[in-house]
């Protein structure tokens, strides 16, 4: 018991320091809560006896942990009068559930809580626009990457003539907002040598702080930044690029190689068929409606 508590505390500490910076048998139940890829396999992992895959099949569901404030990857939308979580990552999760022949249960939580939840087996996988950093890979295993995005800046439209390049932002008195525990969080703390970095748990709250004038600029992955700008006329994305993410991945718990092999198979097929790119385009449009 003491060992488990120590491991959990280590993971929580690591997550807070390091950052990135969702069929017929798929139900998509929502539960509200307030890199290095491993070895590939050519075997039919859906037929593996024992291990995580068999456990999931016996339970009849796979539990996804995500942070649904990250359009077009995962976000809330009212459909037929009901609040649903939709997006690119949710479509990937549905494909994985279909491959397993089980239902999908979605647990929505703060981003910094997803790795601790995975380590303690409260969820089966993380699909949340997460980058496979070396620090995270010490606690969990990652799939092959399925999307790569640039880091962009979002500001108020009224300030578009004020912040032309990053040097205009990286000055004393300017505040830069990021979602906590993301690669954008780590990036901001590295490059903002003069501006003040403010970490916020939920990305929608970061955006609201920019809109309300409490934060001057936010660093956000490009597809997500574009989605927020398209939804809000008072927001603007200047022509400033702060590098590129190494790619986003799906995370599973250590030792779940059979599940990871199945996930890699699904992801590789979707990437090869350009499904991910098409889904990003589709859900960027849906996020605006």
C-alpha positions, 0 to 999 in steps of 0.5 A, a space after each residue: 500500500 505504501 509503495 502504491 501511494 509513493 508511486 502515485 505521489 511521484 506521478 502526480 509530482 511529475 505531471 505537475 512539472 512536465 507538460 503536452 503542451 477523445 458502432 453498434 457496440 459503442 455507447 460513449 457514456 460520459 462520466 464527469 469528474 471535477 515519444 517513444 512508441 513501444 514495440 509494434 506487433 503483427 499478431 492479431 492482438 484482439 484474440 490474445 488470451 489473458 492480459 488487459 485485452 481479455 480483462 476489458 472484454 470480460 468487463 464489456 467496456 473500455 474506459 477512456 480518460 480525457 479532458 474535454 475542452 480541447 476542440 477539435 480533439 475533444 469538446 462538449 456539444 449539445 446534440 439532440 438536447 443532450 450534452 455529449 463529448 465529441 471530437 477526433 480523439 473520441 472517434 479514435 476511441 470508438 474505433 478501438 472499442 469497436 475493435 475490442 467489441 466492447 462499449 466505450 465509457 468516457 471519463 472527463 477530468 482535468 488534464 493533470 489528473 489523467 496520468 494518475 488515473 491511468 496509473 491507478 487503473 481508474 481508466 484504461 487509456 488516455 486520448 487527450 491530445 497528449 504528447 509522449 514526453 520522456 518524463 511521462 514515458 517513465 510512468 505510462 506507455 505510448 502508442 505511435 503518434 497520430 497527429 502533429 501540430 504547431 504551437 500558436 499564440 491566441 490574443 484579443 482581436 483588439 491587440 492584433 497590432 500590438 503583438 506582431 511577433 513573439 518579442 512583443 509578447 515576451 516583455 515584462 508586464 505581459 501575461 501568457 496563459 497555458 493549460 497546466 501540465 501540457 507541452 505548451 506549459 513547459 514551452 512557455 516556461 522555457 521561452 518566456 524569459 520576461 513575460 509572466 506565465 500563468 498556468 490554468 487547469 482547464 483550457 476553456 478557462 485560459 481562453 476566457 481569461 484572454 477574452 476577459 483581459 486577465 491574460 494577454 496571450 495564450 499558447 495553444 496547439 494550432 488546430 485547437 487555437 484555430 477552433 477557438 478563434 473561429 468560434 470567437 470574433 474577439 480572438 485572433 491568432 497572429 502569424 507567430 509559430 513557436 515550433 512544433 509538437 513532436 506528435 500526440 499519442 495514446 497512453 496506456 498503463 505499463 505492462 498493457 502491451 496487448 492493448 497497446 498493440 491493438 491501439 497501434 494497429 487501429 491508429 496506423 490504419 487511420 493515419 494511413 487512410 488519412 482519417 485523422 486529417 479528415 476528422 480534424 477538418 470535420 470537427 473544426 467545422 462542428 466546433 464552430 456551429 
